[in-house]
Amino acid sequence: MDMRRSEVTPENQARYLRRGDYARVTAADRPGVAQPVPLREVPAQPWGRILLGAFVLFALLIGAWEWYWRAWGAVPDYYNSNAEWAQQRRRIDNGEGNKTVLIGSSRVLFDVQLPVWEKLTGERPIQLALEGTTPLVTMENLAADPNFTGHLLVGVAPDLFFSGFAYRGDALKYFQKETPSQRVGNWLSRELIEPYFAFFDEDFALPKVAKRQDWPARPGVPNRLDVRKLSVSEADRNTHLWDKLVTDTQYRDLARSIWAQHLNGPPPPDMDTPEKVAKSIDKQIQRAVDAMVKLRAHGVKVVFVRPPNAGPYHEFDEHVFPRAKTWDVLLAKTGAPGVHFMDHPELQGFDPPEWSHLKPDDAVRYTAALVPLVERGFAENAVPSVK
């Protein structure tokens, strides 16, 4: 690089300003300053070729990352973010408050297929289920919204519903405080990235990939595995279990081992005794009762649904949250109809690959069998009063 010092004079300054090159002139280059200052001239560069080279390198790196994940089985889908949930929630306040709304945890999200529901009823429900999260968070929000006057399916996954656990409870806070810039960012992501790139998934983010490498164990730090990618979503949050859990036994076994951590691990401090478990169950049922009072005031009809699960997961639910102390009490106190998979032969016989969610083909058949039962519950007129 050409380095030189020269005195800053009007003629010298004008020469640099006339040039198209970039030159760094210090703060001393102001009228009234007589002392010489350094001028560092940057020689002309082939900026066009540099920019092109940077773009090509970027495209190659992104292409390699995309190829890697597609070869592993990933497919482009819509990122099931808080922004996506908020977009569906806004529909209720934007004129669709009389529609059927689905809330619950991942079993309602993965197992209830919106196209099948639409084909059977002529209506495509609004999908507001949140994985790993009690539906009571959303149920209470809808109960406080006079714009909602439709029908409500409430999914009951016992370990989440009766514990009050809300892994994605922040989705509601996001909806309430979402900014215009966040909406624009989500729109750009939905239109330009999500439908085309398989790598654009939280599970494939480089920090997460690095975290789950086989690092040496640290003394005193539990080696718990995070839940891995389980599903594929469409634009309106219609979701199904990822095919890899069906076709790849190694990945299926990994998912099972992650659930086993939860099933065999120590209970949380607020549920580590039978008395605390009973107290938690009573508290969550009361939340449902209180929400039902408000929903009925809006004319909303509610049906509770207990989706199927199997294996150790079902055994865990039956042991910690037995039906007689949870499901039966919930229906009795809310006065709402319920559809429990164990009560209907057409909802049985499915084999969830990782014990918790139905494979895509089974989800279609399950939805087709579930819809008439739920519609019958909505149609019931003589609903007992809430106790």
C-alpha positions, 0 to 999 in steps of 0.5 A: 500500500502506498503510504505517505505524509503530506501537508493538508492544504486546500489544493491537496484536500481537493485533489483527494476529494476529486478522486474516486478512491477512498482516502482516510483523512484525520480529524485534523483536516479542518479549516484553521489546522495548519499542521501536517496530517497523515493521508493513507490512500487505499489503492484501487481494487477490483471490488466487483471481482472481490464481491463476486468471489465472496458471494460464490464462497458464501453460496458454496458453503451454504450449498454444502451445509444444505446438501449435508442435511438433505443427505441426512434426511432433512426436508424444507419445512416451516419453522414452528416459531413463536411468530408462526404461532402468533400469526395463527392466534391473530386469526381469532381477533381478525374475524375468525373467532367462530372457528374450531380451534385446536389446543394441546401439546405435541400430540394434538399438533402432530397427530391431528391432520388439518386437511383430513379435518377439513375434508370431513367437516368443510372447515380447516381448524386453527392449530394452536397446540404447542409442543411440551406445553400445557394447553391451559396457558392458551385455554385461559387466554382464549377464555379471556378473549370475547372475540372467540366464540367457536369450538375448542378441542383441548388435548390432554397429555397427562404429564404436561396438563396435570403438571402445568409444565409450559416449555413454550409458554413464552409463545403467548407473551410473544403474541402479546408483544410482537413488534412490526419488525418481528412480523416483517422478519417472520414474513421474510423468513416464510417467503424467502427461506423456510420453503426452500432450505432444509438446514433452516431448523433449530435442530441443525443450527451450528451451536446445537450441532456443536453442543451435542458432540461427544465431548468429555464428561464434566464432573458434576454436570448431568449428561442430558440429551435435548429433544431432537427434531421430531416433526415437519410443519406446513405454512398454517402449522399443520404438522406431522411426525418426521419420516426419519423416526419411522425409517431410521431405527437408530434415530427412533431409538435416540428419540426413545432414549431422550423420553426415557430421561424424562420417564426415569429421571427424578421428579421436579421439586414441586412434584417429588411426593404423592402429596405434591402431585395431588396438589398439582393435579387439583390446581390444574383442574381448577384452572380448567374449571375457571376457564370453562366458566368464561368460555361458556359465557362466550358460547364456546363448546369444549371437548377434551381429547386424550390422544394415544401413546404407548410403551413406557410413556403410557405406563408412566402416565398411568402410574403417575397420573392415573385416569381415575384421579385426573381425566375422570375428575377433569370431566366431572368438574368441568362438565365437558365431554371427553374423548379418551383413546382407550374408550374407542376401538377406532382410536386404538391399535396405533404404534407410535414409533417413539411411544408418543406420536403417530407416524404420518399414515396413522395420523391421517387414520386417527384424525378420520376416526377422531373427528366424528367423535369430537363433532358429536361432543360439540353437538351435545346440548345438555352439558352439565353445569360447571361444579 
